[in-house]
Amino acid sequence: MINSQKNQIVSVIMSVYNDEKNIQNSVESILNQTYKNIELLLVDDGSTDNTYRIINLINDKRLKIFKNKTNIGLTKSLNFLINKANSNFIARQDSDDISYDKRIEIQMKTLLSNNYDAVFSRAIIKDSNLVRPKFSHYIPKKYLIKYKNPFIHGTLLIKKQVLINLGMYNEKFLYAQDYKLMRSFIDSNDKFKTIKEPLYILNTKNNISSIMTEQQEYYANIVRKNIEL
């Protein structure tokens, strides 16, 4: 680990809603990172199952738990957590995904060594050997962003000020908020790197993207057409 990393806190933000089956493993994958100087900001977005009870049983001072009185959605929850972050670097993780233990260490080293504004990685699809992005990984992002989100949202590590300059997540986008953010990021010509090595395990079953397909596609089409709501 390079010296400039040692005193850099990374704020990992995670919103969870009714995910009692996955939340503990997801949280532990962050708390068990080889990069120790982190805070995990976790908001329960009005869960009605045992999610909130489970996360409160996890004993780690780096875990900071918040609870929304009602379900306000992912977009507003993420912006809430960004405003609570006590660092200059924001990392994402979804509550049903897993980060490999060296993810943050590798990403921070890559970002700081090259002064990138953001760093992403590829991911392994859960319960498979499939890597995403696959072939599209090699297509220029400025071209690809016009048709699809070329990044795995949960692998994002970004300078907080860059995120603020982009306006954070657009709260008019109830879904595909990550695609909207990444379109703004690419259009702003910010510097980034997608690490070829998969550092993340991505769940694609029974998640927002698979359950709310029509809503996701509606907002994604708005991004593709570059329309402002």
Secondary structure, DSSP 8 states (H G I E B T S, - for coil): --GGGTT--EEEEEEESS-TTTHHHHHHHHHT-S---EEEEEEE-S-SSSHHHHHHT---TTEEEEE-SS---HHHHHHHHHHH--SSEEEE--TT-EE-TTHHHHHHHHHHHHT-SEEEEEEEETTS--EES-GGGGS-HHHHTTTS--S-GGG-EEEHHHHHHTTSS-TT-SS-HHHHHHHHHHHTT--EEEEEEEEEEE--SSSHHHHSHHHHHHHHHHHHTT---
